[in-house]
Amino acid sequence: MFERLYLGVDIGGTAVKLGLLTEEGSLVDTASYPVNFDGYETPILQTVLQRSREFLSSHTDVVLRAIGVSATGAINSREGIVAGTAGHIKNWLGSRIKEEMSAEFQAPTFVLNDANAAALGEVWLGAAKDRQNVVVVTIGTGVGGGVITDGHILLGRDGFAGHLGHFPIQCEGEACTCGNTGCLEHYASMTALVRMVTEGKEKGKLSFPPEDINGRTIFEEAGRGNEGVLCVIDKWTSYLASGLVGFVHVFNPEMLLLGGGVSAQQELFIRPVREKVLKKAMPNFTRGLVIDACRLGNEAGLVGAVYYTRQNGQ
């Protein structure tokens, strides 16, 4: 007897994660494979197709209901094509994910940006389960996110909606990698926090142990009571809160979720950000607003991509 399952595919810049999921979202099996093993000389999509074949070959009793793909970069969800690349990943731009996956595996395929997929995952089975209007903001190397309105992901005309990191918070601010100035990502990403602490150390404004400055070591120092680092984190969370207040006013969510590794820092990150947003946003918008951490972690993209296929009738 054949089992009808969904294939979830989460394509990042360093690895692809594959998973077989039931209709209820339970993971039956997962696997992860590198995609940058030769500096992207082998196109990522070629690797994904090959690894998906290998993964499915050990599940000969499975018939695919549909394939949901979460992918890094600017994704044209209407056509399932990579229209822009995060970090200019070689041989990724223009990849026709939907066309090639559906042809290879003879299953309906739906593709969306990884941050949008993660947001859908949180609404289906995560911290925002059963919520209808949610903004999810992910903090990492950059700032990404997804907006759920009336239970559906906001995609915009071509599927590019949700690039929340490029919401300007300083009209005459510093240059962002996108070419604009003053973007939230430039001020509120983990990259920004590392830069701020590094600059503070170099200018003698704060002390820091002779080790790598990264998110982990920064919060370890903050946990030890390093006043200089705590001041930088306070400024950094204020930048983030400014952007989040804007999202609250634009989208009027019932829940605002923060993702990324830093979201595990309840006292040093979630709590101060929550307090700043609730203090700055207009009262009508904060009534009943819940601000918390994402729950699904690395599974969010897989889960959300599959949920997207279900919302499309599969």
SVG drawing of the C-alpha trace seen along z (x, -y; Angstrom):
<svg xmlns="http://www.w3.org/2000/svg" viewBox="-9 -62 52 64">
<polyline fill="none" stroke="black" stroke-width="0.4" points="0.0,0.0 1.3,-3.4 1.4,-6.3 0.5,-9.8 2.9,-12.3 4.2,-15.8 7.8,-16.6 9.1,-19.7 12.3,-21.2 14.2,-24.0 17.0,-25.5 19.5,-27.7 22.8,-29.1 24.8,-26.3 22.5,-23.3 19.2,-21.8 16.9,-20.2 14.4,-17.6 11.4,-16.2 8.4,-13.9 5.4,-15.2 1.9,-14.0 -1.3,-16.0 -1.2,-17.1 2.4,-18.3 4.1,-15.5 7.7,-14.8 8.1,-11.2 11.7,-11.5 14.3,-14.3 17.7,-14.6 20.2,-17.5 22.8,-17.9 25.4,-20.6 24.9,-22.7 28.1,-24.8 30.5,-21.9 32.4,-23.1 31.8,-26.9 28.4,-26.6 30.1,-25.3 27.4,-22.7 24.2,-24.7 22.2,-24.5 19.1,-23.3 21.0,-20.5 22.1,-19.4 18.6,-19.7 17.2,-17.5 19.9,-14.9 19.6,-14.7 15.8,-14.7 15.9,-11.6 18.3,-9.9 16.1,-10.8 12.9,-9.5 14.6,-6.3 14.6,-5.0 10.8,-5.6 9.5,-3.5 6.1,-3.1 5.5,-6.9 3.4,-8.8 3.9,-12.5 0.7,-14.6 2.7,-17.8 6.1,-19.5 6.5,-22.6 9.8,-24.5 11.2,-27.2 14.1,-28.9 16.7,-31.6 16.6,-34.8 14.0,-36.9 11.5,-34.3 8.9,-34.9 6.3,-32.7 3.9,-33.0 6.4,-31.3 8.6,-29.5 11.8,-31.2 14.8,-32.7 14.6,-36.4 17.3,-37.7 20.1,-36.2 21.0,-36.8 24.8,-37.3 24.9,-36.9 25.1,-33.1 26.7,-31.7 24.5,-29.7 21.3,-30.4 19.8,-33.4 17.1,-32.4 16.8,-28.8 13.4,-27.5 12.5,-25.6 8.8,-25.0 9.2,-23.8 12.1,-21.4 10.9,-19.9 7.4,-19.3 8.7,-17.8 11.2,-15.6 8.8,-14.2 5.5,-14.5 3.9,-16.4 2.4,-19.9 5.2,-22.2 4.8,-25.5 7.8,-27.8 8.1,-30.7 10.9,-32.7 12.3,-31.0 11.2,-33.7 7.7,-33.6 7.7,-29.9 8.9,-30.1 6.1,-32.6 3.5,-30.1 5.0,-27.3 4.6,-29.2 1.0,-29.9 0.2,-26.3 2.0,-24.5 4.2,-26.9 3.9,-29.8 1.2,-31.5 -1.0,-28.5 -4.7,-29.4 -3.8,-33.1 -5.0,-35.0 -2.9,-38.2 0.8,-37.8 4.1,-39.4 7.2,-37.2 10.6,-38.9 13.8,-36.8 17.1,-38.2 20.2,-36.7 22.9,-37.8 20.2,-39.9 16.6,-40.7 13.8,-38.9 10.2,-38.1 6.7,-37.3 3.3,-38.8 0.2,-36.8 -3.1,-38.5 -6.4,-36.8 -4.5,-33.4 -2.7,-33.8 0.9,-34.9 1.2,-38.4 3.1,-37.8 2.5,-41.0 2.3,-41.0 5.1,-38.6 5.8,-37.1 8.5,-39.5 6.5,-40.9 8.0,-40.3 11.5,-41.7 11.1,-43.5 14.8,-44.2 14.7,-46.8 12.1,-48.9 14.0,-52.3 14.2,-53.5 16.8,-56.3 16.1,-58.3 19.6,-59.8 21.2,-56.8 24.1,-54.6 24.3,-52.6 22.7,-49.2 23.8,-46.3 20.6,-46.7 21.7,-50.1 19.3,-52.1 20.2,-53.9 19.0,-53.5 17.4,-50.1 16.4,-48.1 18.7,-45.3 21.7,-47.5 20.9,-48.5 19.1,-45.6 20.6,-42.4 23.1,-40.2 25.7,-41.5 24.9,-45.0 25.2,-44.0 28.6,-42.4 29.7,-45.6 28.6,-47.8 30.4,-45.8 33.5,-45.6 33.5,-49.3 33.0,-50.0 36.0,-47.8 38.2,-49.3 37.4,-52.8 38.0,-51.8 34.4,-52.4 33.9,-48.9 36.0,-45.9 35.7,-42.5 37.7,-39.3 40.4,-38.5 38.2,-36.1 35.9,-36.2 33.1,-38.7 29.9,-37.0 26.3,-36.6 27.1,-33.9 30.1,-35.7 28.3,-39.0 25.4,-37.6 27.8,-35.6 29.5,-38.9 26.1,-40.6 25.1,-37.7 28.3,-38.4 27.1,-42.0 29.5,-43.7 28.1,-47.3 29.6,-48.3 28.1,-45.4 24.8,-45.8 24.6,-49.5 25.3,-48.4 22.5,-45.7 20.2,-48.3 20.8,-50.6 20.5,-47.7 17.2,-46.6 16.0,-50.2 16.7,-50.2 14.8,-46.9 11.9,-48.1 11.6,-51.2 11.1,-49.0 8.7,-46.7 6.6,-49.6 6.3,-50.5 5.1,-47.0 2.6,-47.1 1.1,-50.3 1.1,-49.1 -0.3,-45.6 -2.1,-45.7 -1.2,-42.2 -2.5,-40.2 0.9,-38.6 4.5,-39.7 7.0,-36.9 10.8,-37.1 13.0,-34.4 16.6,-33.5 19.1,-32.1 18.9,-35.3 15.2,-34.7 16.3,-32.2 17.5,-35.2 14.4,-35.9 15.7,-38.4 18.3,-40.1 16.4,-40.3 12.7,-39.3 11.7,-41.1 13.4,-44.5 12.1,-44.5 8.6,-43.7 8.7,-46.5 10.0,-49.0 7.5,-48.2 4.5,-48.2 5.7,-51.6 6.2,-53.3 3.3,-51.9 -0.1,-53.7 -2.5,-52.2 -5.1,-51.0 -2.5,-48.9 -1.1,-47.3 -4.4,-46.2 -4.1,-42.4 -0.8,-42.4 1.4,-39.4 5.1,-39.7 7.1,-36.5 9.7,-34.1 9.2,-31.8 8.9,-28.1 9.7,-25.8 13.4,-26.7 15.0,-24.9 11.8,-23.0 9.8,-26.2 10.7,-26.4 9.8,-22.8 6.6,-22.9 5.6,-26.3 6.3,-25.3 4.1,-22.2 1.3,-24.3 1.6,-26.6 0.8,-23.7 -2.2,-22.9 -3.5,-26.4 -3.2,-26.1 -5.6,-23.1 -3.1,-20.2"/>
</svg>
